[in-house]
Amino acid sequence: AMEDVCAKFVSQKISKARWRPLPAAALQPPDVFATGSWDNEDNRISIWSVGDLGNVGLNGEYQGEPQLLCDIRHNGDVMDMQFLDQERIVVASSTGTVTVLRHHQNNQTLSANQRWEKAHYHVDQDSCCGGAACTGVICNNPEIVTVGEDGRINQFRADQKEAVRTINNADSSTLHAVTFLRTTEILTVNSIGQLKIWDLRQQRNEPSQIFSLTGDRVPLHCVDRHPNQQHIVATGGQDGMLSIWDIRQDTMPVSLLNAHEAEMWEVHFHPSSPDHLFTCSEDGSLWHWDTSRDIAEKPSFLHQGGRSTTYLSHNTINQSIVSAWLSNDPTKDRMEITNLIPNQTLSVNSLDILGPCLVYGTDAEAIYVNRQLF
């Protein structure tokens, strides 16, 4: 429903949009998000408030556009961005630098808290122009892992000046994205269609497992892990296809789903209702994939305690819930797919979803917020 969406034009191409995480016990919907820009003379990281909650229309719908709380200049394009906690944001730059920014909520300012200059570089760290884009960052406070165009993986700690660990030749191709599988394991995707699992406890610099798309080596741009079933992973790539993987078994995807007509930039499982998944693309579309209908009549464990599902043993969970994404035939009657922005033409570069709220950013120099997805 487009009427639930509120747009804000920002005269910057938006490369990333992220909700600020909610405190553990919070019941209210998210109210603050951050954006980063790219391809502008002067790129910025900005913090927004979703607007005046008191401003409600006749039918109870929310009105009022996002308000800028504060912003700060950023050197280079913002390639990725993740909140480390309520106050700190980690930003990956096309210059290879990784910065931790602190949002001071008392006086609404942003300042650089920590910076790793040229965490990613092509030739050597000291040459004037050797920086390689840092393409992806993932946080599990205080751990920060970054990947880059240089095929490097860095492991940082928010409170330490030096990298905890660097895997220099982790990949001979560009690493595009990274996610945590568990606290000691990460998963990367690269420009030749491979997923690799890295065990950070191991000192050796080789992946513990490699998965790949068969046939064409389609570059993979994005990855997300199912929040409750840690073996289920979704990836998207240059051909716009959505791939679902079960990393306990096959080295090939369980299902390949025709999705967008151009590069898929981001894929996100809903953090508390992971039978919903969202993807956005260069083709100007943002899709909501809903597998919940298939299991609606069966008791769902997914909605009761959010993440607590991980503690149930596999046989306690109704099999169909476990395998909604792993079915070999996630056909149209099992899955509803909705394009949430039917007539957008320019690239949708980023999306983030938390509770009932969706935020996304585009090359049309606008950010959009939908607060009533569910």
C-alpha positions as CSV (number, residue, x, y, z in Angstrom):
1,A,0.0,0.0,0.0
2,M,1.8,3.0,-1.3
3,E,-0.2,5.4,0.9
4,D,1.6,4.1,4.0
5,V,4.9,5.2,2.5
6,C,6.4,8.5,3.4
7,A,9.2,10.0,1.2
8,K,11.9,12.5,1.9
9,F,14.0,14.0,-0.8
10,V,17.5,14.5,0.3
11,S,19.5,15.7,-2.8
12,Q,21.9,12.8,-2.3
13,K,21.9,9.4,-3.9
14,I,21.4,7.0,-0.9
15,S,23.6,3.9,-0.9
16,K,22.6,2.6,2.6
17,A,19.8,2.8,5.1
18,R,19.7,1.2,8.5
19,W,17.4,1.2,11.5
20,R,19.0,1.9,14.8
21,P,18.5,-1.3,16.9
22,L,16.0,-1.2,19.6
23,P,16.9,-1.8,23.3
24,A,16.3,-5.5,24.2
25,A,13.0,-4.9,26.1
26,A,11.6,-2.2,23.8
27,L,8.0,-2.7,22.7
28,Q,7.7,0.4,20.5
29,P,8.5,0.4,16.8
30,P,11.9,1.7,15.6
31,D,12.1,5.5,15.4
32,V,15.6,6.4,14.3
33,F,17.5,5.4,11.2
34,A,20.8,6.2,9.5
35,T,21.6,6.7,5.8
36,G,24.8,7.0,3.9
37,S,25.3,8.4,0.4
38,W,27.4,7.7,-2.7
39,D,28.3,9.3,-6.0
40,N,28.0,12.8,-4.6
41,E,30.7,15.5,-4.4
42,D,30.1,15.6,-0.7
43,N,29.0,12.3,0.8
44,R,27.3,12.2,4.2
45,I,26.2,9.9,7.0
46,S,22.9,11.2,8.3
47,I,20.7,10.3,11.3
48,W,17.0,10.7,10.9
49,S,14.0,10.6,13.2
50,V,10.9,9.1,11.6
51,G,8.9,12.2,12.3
52,D,6.3,13.4,14.7
53,L,4.3,10.5,16.1
54,G,1.6,12.9,17.3
55,N,0.9,13.8,13.7
56,V,-1.7,11.1,12.9
57,G,-4.3,11.4,10.1
58,L,-8.0,10.7,10.3
59,N,-7.7,7.0,9.7
60,G,-4.9,6.6,12.2
61,E,-2.2,6.5,9.4
62,Y,1.1,8.1,10.2
63,Q,2.0,11.5,8.8
64,G,5.1,13.6,8.8
65,E,8.3,13.1,6.9
66,P,11.6,12.0,8.5
67,Q,13.4,14.8,10.3
68,L,17.2,15.1,10.0
69,L,18.7,14.9,13.5
70,C,22.4,15.3,12.5
71,D,24.9,14.5,9.8
72,I,28.6,14.4,9.1
73,R,30.8,14.4,6.0
74,H,32.1,11.1,4.8
75,N,35.2,10.7,2.6
76,G,34.4,8.4,-0.3
77,D,31.2,6.5,-1.2
78,V,29.4,4.8,1.7
79,M,29.7,1.1,0.6
80,D,28.1,-0.4,3.7
81,M,27.0,0.6,7.2
82,Q,25.9,-1.3,10.3
83,F,25.0,-0.2,13.8
84,L,27.3,-1.6,16.4
85,D,25.0,-0.7,19.3
86,Q,22.5,2.1,20.1
87,E,25.1,4.8,19.7
88,R,27.8,3.7,17.3
89,I,27.7,3.1,13.6
90,V,30.4,1.3,11.5
91,V,30.9,2.7,8.0
92,A,32.7,1.2,5.1
93,S,34.2,3.5,2.5
94,S,35.2,3.2,-1.2
95,T,38.5,4.6,0.0
96,G,39.2,1.4,2.0
97,T,38.8,3.2,5.4
98,V,36.5,1.9,8.1
99,T,35.1,4.4,10.6
100,V,33.2,4.0,13.8
101,L,30.9,7.0,14.3
102,R,29.2,7.9,17.6
103,H,25.8,9.5,17.7
104,H,25.6,11.8,20.7
105,Q,21.9,11.8,21.5
106,N,22.1,14.6,24.1
107,N,23.1,17.3,21.6
108,Q,22.4,15.5,18.3
109,T,25.9,15.4,16.8
110,L,28.0,12.7,15.1
111,S,31.7,12.3,15.6
112,A,34.3,9.8,14.5
113,N,35.1,7.5,17.4
114,Q,37.6,5.3,15.8
115,R,39.1,5.0,12.3
116,W,41.0,2.3,10.5
117,E,42.6,4.1,7.6
118,K,42.9,1.9,4.5
119,A,41.8,-1.3,6.2
120,H,41.6,-2.4,2.5
121,Y,44.2,-1.5,-0.1
122,H,45.6,-2.8,-3.4
123,V,49.3,-2.3,-3.4
124,D,50.5,-1.3,0.0
125,Q,48.8,0.5,2.9
126,D,51.2,3.5,2.8
127,S,51.0,4.6,-0.8
128,C,48.9,7.7,-1.4
129,C,46.2,6.2,-3.6
130,G,46.4,2.5,-2.9
131,G,43.0,2.2,-1.1
132,A,40.6,-0.6,-2.2
133,A,36.9,-0.3,-1.5
134,C,35.7,-1.8,1.7
135,T,32.6,-3.4,0.3
136,G,31.0,-5.0,3.4
137,V,30.9,-4.8,7.2
138,I,29.1,-6.9,9.8
139,C,29.0,-6.3,13.6
140,N,28.6,-8.4,16.6
141,N,29.5,-6.0,19.3
142,P,32.5,-5.5,20.0
143,E,33.5,-7.6,17.0
144,I,33.6,-5.9,13.5
145,V,34.4,-7.9,10.4
146,T,35.1,-6.1,7.0
147,V,35.6,-7.4,3.5
148,G,36.8,-5.6,0.4
149,E,37.7,-5.4,-3.2
150,D,41.2,-6.5,-2.3
151,G,40.0,-10.0,-1.2
152,R,41.0,-9.2,2.4
153,I,39.0,-10.0,5.6
154,N,39.7,-7.9,8.6
155,Q,38.5,-8.6,12.2
156,F,38.5,-5.5,14.4
157,R,37.4,-4.8,17.9
158,A,35.6,-1.6,18.6
159,D,38.0,-0.7,21.5
160,Q,41.3,-1.7,19.8
161,K,43.4,0.4,17.5
162,E,45.0,-2.5,15.6
163,A,43.2,-5.3,13.7
164,V,42.6,-8.4,15.8
165,R,43.3,-10.4,12.7
166,T,43.7,-9.9,8.9
167,I,43.4,-12.7,6.3
168,N,45.3,-11.1,3.5
169,N,44.6,-13.3,0.5
170,A,41.3,-14.6,1.6
171,D,40.0,-14.4,-1.9
172,S,41.5,-13.8,-5.3
173,S,38.3,-12.0,-6.4
174,T,36.4,-9.2,-4.9
175,L,34.5,-10.0,-1.7
176,H,31.2,-8.2,-1.8
177,A,29.4,-9.0,1.5
178,V,29.9,-10.8,4.8
179,T,27.6,-12.1,7.6
180,F,28.0,-13.9,10.9
181,L,26.8,-17.5,10.9
182,R,27.6,-17.7,14.6
183,T,29.9,-15.8,16.9
184,T,33.0,-17.5,15.6
185,E,32.1,-18.1,12.0
186,I,31.5,-15.8,9.1
187,L,30.3,-16.3,5.6
188,T,31.5,-14.2,2.6
189,V,30.2,-13.9,-1.0
190,N,32.4,-13.0,-3.9
191,S,32.4,-11.8,-7.5
192,I,32.7,-15.3,-9.0
193,G,29.5,-16.8,-7.4
194,Q,31.1,-18.4,-4.4
195,L,30.1,-18.5,-0.7
196,K,32.9,-19.3,1.8
197,I,32.7,-20.1,5.5
198,W,35.5,-18.9,7.7
199,D,36.1,-20.2,11.2
200,L,37.7,-17.3,13.1
201,R,39.0,-19.7,15.8
202,Q,41.3,-21.4,13.2
203,Q,44.6,-19.7,12.5
204,R,44.8,-21.0,9.0
205,N,43.8,-18.6,6.3
206,E,41.6,-21.0,4.3
207,P,37.9,-21.2,4.3
208,S,36.4,-24.2,6.1
209,Q,33.8,-24.7,3.3
210,I,33.2,-23.4,-0.2
211,F,29.8,-23.3,-2.0
212,S,29.2,-22.1,-5.5
213,L,26.6,-21.4,-8.0
214,T,26.9,-23.9,-10.8
215,G,27.7,-22.9,-14.4
216,D,28.0,-19.2,-14.8
217,R,30.1,-17.5,-12.2
218,V,27.6,-14.8,-11.5
219,P,28.9,-12.2,-9.0
220,L,27.1,-12.3,-5.7
221,H,26.4,-8.9,-4.1
222,C,24.5,-9.6,-0.9
223,V,23.9,-12.3,1.7
224,D,21.7,-12.7,4.8
225,R,21.3,-15.5,7.3
226,H,18.0,-16.8,8.6
227,P,17.7,-15.4,12.2
228,N,16.6,-18.7,13.7
229,Q,17.8,-21.4,11.4
230,Q,21.4,-20.6,11.1
231,H,22.0,-23.1,8.3
232,I,19.6,-21.2,5.9
233,V,21.2,-18.5,3.9
234,A,19.9,-16.2,1.1
235,T,22.1,-14.5,-1.5
236,G,21.4,-12.2,-4.4
237,G,23.6,-11.3,-7.3
238,Q,24.2,-9.6,-10.6
239,D,21.6,-11.5,-12.5
240,G,18.8,-10.5,-10.0
241,M,18.2,-14.2,-8.9
242,L,17.5,-15.0,-5.3
243,S,19.3,-18.2,-4.1
244,I,18.5,-20.1,-0.9
245,W,21.2,-22.3,0.5
246,D,21.3,-24.9,3.2
247,I,24.9,-24.9,4.4
248,R,24.6,-28.1,6.3
249,Q,24.5,-30.0,3.0
250,D,24.8,-29.4,-0.7
251,T,27.5,-27.1,-2.0
252,M,24.8,-25.8,-4.4
253,P,21.7,-23.7,-3.7
254,V,18.5,-25.5,-2.6
255,S,16.5,-23.2,-4.7
256,L,17.1,-20.5,-7.4
257,L,14.2,-18.1,-7.7
258,N,13.7,-15.7,-10.6
259,A,13.6,-12.3,-9.1
260,H,14.8,-8.9,-10.4
261,E,15.7,-7.9,-13.9
262,A,19.0,-6.4,-12.8
263,E,21.5,-6.6,-9.9
264,M,20.1,-7.4,-6.5
265,W,21.8,-5.1,-4.0
266,E,20.4,-6.3,-0.7
267,V,18.5,-9.3,0.8
268,H,17.1,-9.3,4.3
269,F,15.1,-11.9,6.3
270,H,12.7,-10.2,8.6
271,P,14.6,-10.4,12.0
272,S,11.6,-11.6,14.0
273,S,9.3,-13.1,11.2
274,P,11.8,-14.8,8.9
275,D,9.1,-16.3,6.8
276,H,9.2,-12.8,5.2
277,L,12.1,-11.8,3.1
278,F,12.9,-8.5,1.3
279,T,15.1,-7.8,-1.7
280,C,15.9,-4.6,-3.7
281,S,17.4,-4.1,-7.0
282,E,19.1,-1.8,-9.6
283,D,15.8,-2.3,-11.6
284,G,14.0,0.0,-9.2
285,S,11.9,-2.7,-7.5
286,L,11.7,-3.8,-3.8
287,W,10.1,-7.3,-3.4
288,H,8.5,-8.7,-0.3
289,W,8.6,-12.6,-0.4
290,D,6.1,-14.1,1.9
291,T,6.2,-17.9,2.6
292,S,4.0,-17.6,5.8
293,R,0.8,-18.4,3.9
294,D,1.9,-22.0,3.4
295,I,2.2,-22.6,7.1
296,A,-0.5,-20.2,8.4
297,E,-2.8,-23.0,9.5
298,K,-0.1,-24.7,11.5
299,P,1.2,-23.5,14.9
300,S,4.1,-21.2,14.4
301,F,6.9,-21.0,16.8
302,L,8.5,-18.1,15.0
303,H,6.2,-15.4,16.3
304,Q,6.3,-16.2,20.0
305,G,9.7,-15.5,21.3
306,G,11.5,-14.1,18.3
307,R,15.0,-15.5,18.5
308,S,14.3,-18.1,21.2
309,T,13.4,-20.6,18.5
310,T,17.0,-21.6,18.3
311,Y,16.7,-23.4,21.6
312,L,14.0,-25.8,20.4
313,S,15.4,-29.0,19.1
314,H,14.7,-29.6,15.4
315,N,12.1,-32.2,15.9
316,T,10.1,-30.0,18.2
317,I,9.6,-27.5,15.5
318,N,7.0,-28.4,13.0
319,Q,9.0,-29.6,9.9
320,S,7.1,-27.3,7.5
321,I,8.2,-24.2,9.5
322,V,11.8,-25.3,9.4
323,S,11.7,-25.9,5.7
324,A,9.5,-23.2,4.3
325,W,12.6,-21.7,2.6
326,L,14.2,-25.1,1.9
327,S,11.3,-26.6,-0.1
328,N,12.6,-27.7,-3.5
329,D,9.6,-26.2,-5.1
330,P,8.8,-22.8,-3.5
331,T,6.2,-22.3,-6.3
332,K,4.0,-19.3,-6.7
333,D,1.1,-20.9,-4.7
334,R,3.4,-21.4,-1.7
335,M,4.9,-17.9,-1.8
336,E,3.4,-14.5,-2.3
337,I,5.7,-12.0,-3.9
338,T,4.8,-8.3,-3.9
339,N,6.7,-5.5,-5.5
340,L,6.3,-2.8,-2.8
341,I,7.3,0.0,-5.3
342,P,5.7,-0.7,-8.6
343,N,6.7,2.3,-10.7
344,Q,10.1,3.4,-9.4
345,T,12.7,3.5,-12.2
346,L,16.0,4.3,-10.6
347,S,18.0,1.8,-8.5
348,V,16.8,0.9,-5.0
349,N,20.2,0.5,-3.3
350,S,19.4,-0.5,0.2
351,L,16.6,-1.5,2.6
352,D,16.3,-2.4,6.2
353,I,13.4,-3.9,8.1
354,L,12.7,-3.9,11.8
355,G,9.3,-4.8,13.4
356,P,6.6,-3.4,11.2
357,C,8.9,-0.8,9.7
358,L,10.7,-0.7,6.3
359,V,13.2,1.9,5.2
360,Y,14.8,2.1,1.8
361,G,17.1,4.4,-0.1
362,T,17.4,5.1,-3.9
363,D,19.4,6.8,-6.6
364,A,16.4,9.1,-7.0
365,E,17.9,11.0,-4.1
366,A,15.1,9.9,-1.7
367,I,14.6,7.9,1.4
368,Y,11.3,6.1,2.0
369,V,9.7,4.8,5.2
370,N,6.8,2.4,5.5
371,R,5.7,2.0,9.1
372,Q,2.8,-0.4,8.6
373,L,4.2,-3.3,6.7
374,F,2.4,-5.8,8.9
